[in-house]
Every structure is written in structure tokens, then in C-alpha cells.
């Protein structure tokens, strides 16, 4: 057998791979896998957390959690399981590795659910509404292995008849994706008027077997309205297994824009998600990786320390009034241990990209370096093609 050479450190590549796709859930997944096979395989081989997930997967408790979660997702979202299978087949990687990525901390802590937990994070989101527009800015922070291991998929999902009978609907969206992950758990938009970003949150007690957050955020890409999004977040009959928050700007057919943040947590007493939604009217939306409104016990450790530090830094700025202010705040590196734009060489968590959604110009700008001193590497159009459709509720 030959030896596998370790990949040389690439540094921060200024590249944003974008793929446009059309087809069934499986076909879209397959084409993502086929086109990004090298990035997906590179990420799978280098992502240290996946080794931990696989270790837990080999235990009886871990395998039971995996099996139960997969069975529930096959019932609830069978077409998204097909999508993951398509990626696995297209990239020629094992399905179970990709499903473990979707489970994330649900499997990673299955035999060790205590504080402190090795949860780290760094995504910061900031949204404002001006008299003529709205802006959402977001730093996409992830484990350092994720740097250079992401892509954007712009998809038009046309379900097969079989998938339609199972509940699938036509979807049009664009989302940044970590390699091998489903779209939705980062930032992007759908063509029904939703622009969004995600912040990972870390409740102490999780619910193995329930819906992983990546499936709920994947389903949100199909949401037709704010009310529809709230239904998906609530996930009646099962409920979320872990935690996150979503920052949303919804535009309706009249051009009216509303800004919301929804915090989502496992409900340990009921078969649905615990949900707290706040509508921002006059004040800017600011959110990091800590629960601000749901009173729930969280892990302790870097993710909380970082979030507290970043919130303090963001609020030390004058409240943003325009896109330039948003870019300046997202670029802040004044923090000693934790920064809003995290680019320290020894940091476990790094800002892999920053996104700025401008709903006046209808553009999504992707920055690899600090957005206040660099040009965007990619500028994608935001299309709300479905707002005139009868599907709009």
C-alpha cells in the first residue's frame, strides 16, 4: 500500500467555488459530490471532530443514537436522506460519514454529556433595516480544517413524483455549504423572500434520535413565508435534538422587510422544539453563539467565552446605520483571545468567510478577508423569483 501524503497548509485561499444545479434531491446531491469530490474527501480526512464522531459511532450507545436518528429522518425527511446519499455516491465516500457530520454534537457527546464540553464557535451576525433597504452581515466561523473546504450551491430542486408523494416541494435557494454537509446550516437565501444566517448554540442536554439542526435548516430552504419557517422550526411531533439560532430577513410581495432572530433548543418535556422569536423593528439584530432569551443550561467553555467577548466588542461600536458600519464591525480584530473576525494563526476556530447581504442592491457579497479592507471574492445576485407565485402565503 502506498503512503498518503499530508496536505500542505494552504493558507487562506481567496476562492469561492459556486455550482448551479437543477434536478431531483438525489441528482443535485450527486452532482455536488461529483464536482466537489476532492474537497469533500480532503475535509473528511482532515476533520478531527469526525474521528471523534466515528469513535462514538462504534459504541453501542452511539450506534443506537445513529440508527434511531437515521430512522426518524427517513420518515420525516426521506428526500433529504436521498440528497445526502447522492453526495456520498457522487464523491465516492461512505454515507455514514456524511450522516455523522449532520449529527455533529449529538453523536460527538453521546457517551460524555457533561460540562465543560469541547464546543467552540465564532459566528457573529448583525442585521439592520434602513428606510430604503436592509443589510445582514455574518462571519462564517468554523474549525480551522473547514478553511478552504466550502462551496456555494445554487439549486433548483425539482422533486421526483415519489418524493412529492413523501412531501417534497419545488425549491430554489443558494447556500454556503461546508464540504459534505447539507446546505442551509450557514448563510444564504431562498427565492421565497428569505435571507438568513445561522449561529450554532450549545445546550448542555441534547436529545439523540430527534431532528438534527442541519435537517431543520435544510427544510427552511423550502420555507414559503415567515409563518412556514416558524412551523419548520417548531418541528411538531419530534423537535430539535441540539441547538442553533437563525437570523432572518423576510421580504414580502409588497417589498416590506422584517428582521427576526429565532433561538431553537431541545424541549426535554415535549415532542417539539423550544422556540423564542424576536422581531427587530428599531434596534439592530446582534447574535453570536449564546442563548440570549431562552433560559436553558448551556455548556461552559470557549464557545460561551467567545460569544460573550464578541457581543461586548460588537456593542462597544456605535449602532450600525449602513452597510459600511456592518462591514467595519464584522472586521473587528481588537479582541485579545476572541475576535469578531477570527484570523489568529493558532486559533482552533477561524472565520472562513464573511457574507454581506444588501437588499437594496439585491446582492450577496462573499469576503475571504476582512470585509472593510478587501474586495469581495464573489458577488451573487439575490433572486426572489417566487414572490409573485401563487405559492406565497
BALUM-6870 format. One line per field, with one value per residue (C-alpha): residue number from 1; chain; x negated, y, z. Coordinates in steps of 0.5 Angstrom, whole numbers, plus 500, padded with zeros to 3 digits. Layout:
REM BALUM-6870
n	(NUM  ...)
chain	(A  ...)
px	(X  ...)
py	(Y  ...)
pz	(Z  ...)
END
This chain:
REM BALUM-6870
n	(1  2  3  4  5  6  7  8  9  10  11  12  13  14  15  16  17  18  19  20  21  22  23  24  25  26  27  28  29  30  31  32  33  34  35  36  37  38  39  40  41  42  43  44  45  46  47  48  49  50  51  52  53  54  55  56  57  58  59  60  61  62  63  64  65  66  67  68  69  70  71  72  73  74  75  76  77  78  79  80  81  82  83  84  85  86  87  88  89  90  91  92  93  94  95  96  97  98  99  100  101  102  103  104  105  106  107  108  109  110  111  112  113  114  115  116  117  118  119  120  121  122  123  124  125  126  127  128  129  130  131  132  133  134  135  136  137  138  139  140  141  142  143  144  145  146  147  148  149  150  151  152  153  154  155  156  157  158  159  160  161  162  163  164  165  166  167  168  169  170  171  172  173  174  175  176  177  178  179  180  181  182  183  184  185  186  187  188  189  190  191  192  193  194  195  196  197  198  199  200  201  202  203  204  205  206  207  208  209  210  211  212  213  214  215  216  217  218  219  220  221  222  223  224  225  226  227  228  229  230  231  232  233  234  235  236  237  238  239  240  241  242  243  244  245  246  247  248  249  250  251  252  253  254  255  256  257  258  259  260  261  262  263  264  265  266  267  268  269  270  271  272  273  274  275  276  277  278  279  280  281  282  283  284  285  286  287  288  289  290  291  292  293  294  295  296  297  298  299  300  301  302  303  304  305  306  307  308  309  310  311  312  313  314  315  316  317  318  319  320  321  322  323  324  325  326  327  328  329  330  331  332  333  334  335  336  337  338  339  340  341  342  343  344  345  346  347  348  349  350  351  352  353  354  355  356  357  358  359  360  361  362  363  364  365  366  367  368  369  370  371  372  373  374  375  376  377  378  379  380  381  382  383  384  385  386  387  388  389  390  391  392  393)
chain	(A  A  A  A  A  A  A  A  A  A  A  A  A  A  A  A  A  A  A  A  A  A  A  A  A  A  A  A  A  A  A  A  A  A  A  A  A  A  A  A  A  A  A  A  A  A  A  A  A  A  A  A  A  A  A  A  A  A  A  A  A  A  A  A  A  A  A  A  A  A  A  A  A  A  A  A  A  A  A  A  A  A  A  A  A  A  A  A  A  A  A  A  A  A  A  A  A  A  A  A  A  A  A  A  A  A  A  A  A  A  A  A  A  A  A  A  A  A  A  A  A  A  A  A  A  A  A  A  A  A  A  A  A  A  A  A  A  A  A  A  A  A  A  A  A  A  A  A  A  A  A  A  A  A  A  A  A  A  A  A  A  A  A  A  A  A  A  A  A  A  A  A  A  A  A  A  A  A  A  A  A  A  A  A  A  A  A  A  A  A  A  A  A  A  A  A  A  A  A  A  A  A  A  A  A  A  A  A  A  A  A  A  A  A  A  A  A  A  A  A  A  A  A  A  A  A  A  A  A  A  A  A  A  A  A  A  A  A  A  A  A  A  A  A  A  A  A  A  A  A  A  A  A  A  A  A  A  A  A  A  A  A  A  A  A  A  A  A  A  A  A  A  A  A  A  A  A  A  A  A  A  A  A  A  A  A  A  A  A  A  A  A  A  A  A  A  A  A  A  A  A  A  A  A  A  A  A  A  A  A  A  A  A  A  A  A  A  A  A  A  A  A  A  A  A  A  A  A  A  A  A  A  A  A  A  A  A  A  A  A  A  A  A  A  A  A  A  A  A  A  A  A  A  A  A  A  A  A  A  A  A  A  A  A  A  A  A  A  A  A  A  A  A  A  A  A  A  A  A  A  A  A  A  A  A  A  A  A  A  A  A  A  A)
px	(500  498  497  502  498  501  504  499  502  506  506  513  514  518  523  531  533  540  544  551  555  562  566  568  566  561  559  557  553  550  547  545  541  538  536  533  531  523  525  530  525  520  524  527  519  517  523  521  528  530  525  529  536  533  531  537  541  537  540  547  550  547  549  556  557  554  559  565  564  563  569  573  570  572  579  579  575  573  572  566  563  563  560  554  554  553  547  544  545  542  536  535  535  539  546  545  539  543  549  545  543  550  551  545  545  551  546  540  542  546  542  539  545  542  539  535  536  531  536  532  535  535  540  543  549  551  557  560  566  566  571  570  566  564  557  555  548  545  538  538  533  531  526  520  520  526  522  522  527  533  537  544  549  555  560  567  570  575  577  579  586  584  581  587  592  587  588  582  584  580  574  570  564  557  553  546  544  538  536  540  546  553  554  557  553  549  552  556  563  569  573  579  576  572  564  561  555  554  551  549  552  550  555  552  557  559  564  561  566  569  568  561  561  558  564  569  564  564  572  572  569  576  580  585  586  585  590  588  581  584  587  581  577  582  582  588  588  581  577  570  564  559  559  558  561  563  562  568  570  576  579  586  589  590  583  584  578  578  572  572  568  570  567  568  567  569  575  574  581  585  584  583  577  577  577  576  577  576  578  573  576  572  565  560  560  554  553  547  546  550  558  560  567  569  567  563  557  551  544  539  532  529  536  539  533  532  539  539  533  535  542  538  534  540  544  538  539  544  550  549  553  551  547  540  542  544  537  533  536  535  528  526  520  519  521  515  517  523  524  530  526  522  516  510  506  506  514  518  524  523  527  527  531  536  542  546  553  555  563  562  558  560  553  550  542  537  531  525  521  524  529  527  521  522  526  531  528  535  542  548  555  560  567  574  577  582  585  590  592  599  594  593  597)
py	(500  507  512  518  525  530  536  542  548  552  559  563  562  567  562  562  555  556  551  552  546  543  537  532  531  526  528  535  531  527  533  537  530  529  536  537  530  533  538  533  528  533  535  528  526  532  534  532  532  527  522  523  522  515  513  514  511  505  504  501  508  512  507  506  514  514  509  512  519  516  512  518  523  517  518  526  528  522  526  530  523  522  528  526  519  523  527  520  517  523  524  516  517  513  515  514  519  525  523  523  530  532  529  533  534  530  524  527  528  521  518  524  529  534  541  543  540  542  546  552  557  564  566  573  576  583  586  593  596  603  607  604  598  592  589  582  581  575  572  564  561  554  549  551  545  548  554  553  547  550  552  555  551  555  550  549  543  539  533  527  524  519  525  529  524  524  531  534  541  545  549  555  557  559  557  556  549  546  540  534  538  539  547  551  551  557  563  564  566  562  565  566  572  569  572  568  567  561  561  555  554  549  547  542  537  534  529  524  521  528  532  535  542  541  538  544  549  545  545  552  553  551  555  560  565  567  563  557  558  558  552  548  551  548  541  539  531  531  537  539  535  540  548  554  561  564  571  572  578  576  581  580  581  589  590  590  587  585  582  576  572  565  561  554  549  542  541  536  535  536  533  540  545  550  557  564  569  576  582  587  594  600  596  593  585  582  575  570  563  564  564  571  570  562  560  554  551  551  548  552  553  557  558  562  566  567  569  574  577  578  581  586  588  589  593  598  600  606  602  601  605  603  597  600  600  593  591  595  591  585  586  588  584  588  582  579  572  572  576  578  577  571  570  569  563  559  559  553  557  561  566  562  567  573  575  581  581  588  588  595  592  585  582  577  579  574  576  572  577  583  586  593  592  588  587  581  575  573  578  573  576  575  573  573  570  566  572  573  566  563  559  565  565)
pz	(500  498  504  504  504  509  505  506  509  504  508  507  499  496  492  493  489  486  483  480  480  478  479  484  491  489  483  486  491  487  482  489  491  484  483  490  491  492  497  501  501  504  509  511  512  516  520  527  530  525  528  535  532  529  535  539  533  534  541  543  545  539  534  537  537  530  528  531  529  521  522  524  519  514  516  517  511  506  501  504  506  499  498  503  499  493  495  498  491  487  492  493  500  506  507  515  515  512  516  522  520  520  527  530  537  538  537  539  546  547  552  555  556  561  563  560  553  547  544  540  536  533  528  529  526  525  521  520  517  514  511  504  505  510  511  514  516  518  520  518  523  524  526  522  518  515  512  504  505  503  497  495  492  488  487  483  487  482  486  483  484  489  493  492  495  501  502  498  494  489  492  489  494  495  501  503  505  509  505  505  509  507  505  510  516  515  511  504  502  498  493  497  500  506  507  513  517  523  530  533  540  545  550  555  555  548  545  541  536  535  529  528  527  520  518  520  517  511  511  512  505  503  507  504  509  516  519  515  518  525  523  521  527  532  529  532  533  534  536  535  538  539  538  534  532  526  523  518  514  510  504  502  496  497  499  506  510  517  521  526  531  533  538  538  543  545  549  555  556  550  543  539  539  544  541  542  536  537  532  531  529  531  534  530  531  534  535  537  540  546  548  550  551  552  560  558  561  556  556  559  555  549  545  551  553  546  545  551  549  542  544  548  543  538  543  544  537  535  533  525  521  514  510  512  519  519  515  520  526  522  521  528  531  537  542  546  546  542  535  531  525  528  524  529  527  533  533  533  530  524  520  514  510  511  508  507  504  501  500  496  491  492  492  497  497  500  503  505  508  513  509  511  508  502  496  496  492  490  489  488  486  491  487  490  484  488  491  485  485  488  493  497  503)
END
